[in-house]
């Protein structure tokens, strides 16, 4: 079964850092590009970041550029999102999603990040 | 990175059809055939239901169909069922500097 499981979310103060992880199983992880997508409370989905299968091409949304870093470890079938200088408006459920020709499938169940003092 | 425009809500009775629009620009929806649609039941993982404008992943009922005209893509749900009640989001590739832009989402209510 193709599966993505996120972890690492939690409560952090403004200006703090968190590192999210996404464990992949059931498919050849190294063959696929991956994404992070988030959903703030009561809001819609927002694409956050993309990394190609080898990590050679990386993109970020303007809202996180310079603060977040996406990376992957193909040997461990894992995707990461290092989030620094967190702001209150980064509060959201963060999903990892496999990329397949411009679409995202499957998605993980998400991990909640709350930025609050 | 402007979001694509979707109506905030849509509704229909069981058995009816409903169409949800997704309007972008020539830099996203109109410029690429990489429009996808997602069904999201709150508290669950979003699910891909349409990709590359018109294609359905395996296991998605043929009651769901997609189309595009110019800068506007559309999702049609035919033969509405109670379990179709969910939030629906469109997404389009928008070039390497504006990678994946989502619509604001449409809450579909089955009356």
Interface residues (C-beta under 8 A of the other chain):
Chain A: X35 X37 X44 X45 X46 X47 X50 X57 X59 X61 X62 X63 X95 X97 X100 X101 X102 X103 X104 X105 X106 X107 X108 X109 X110
Chain B: X1 X3 X32 X34 X36 X38 X40 X44 X45 X46 X47 X48 X51 X52 X57 X87 X89 X91 X93 X96 X97 X99 X100 X101 X102 X103 X104 X105
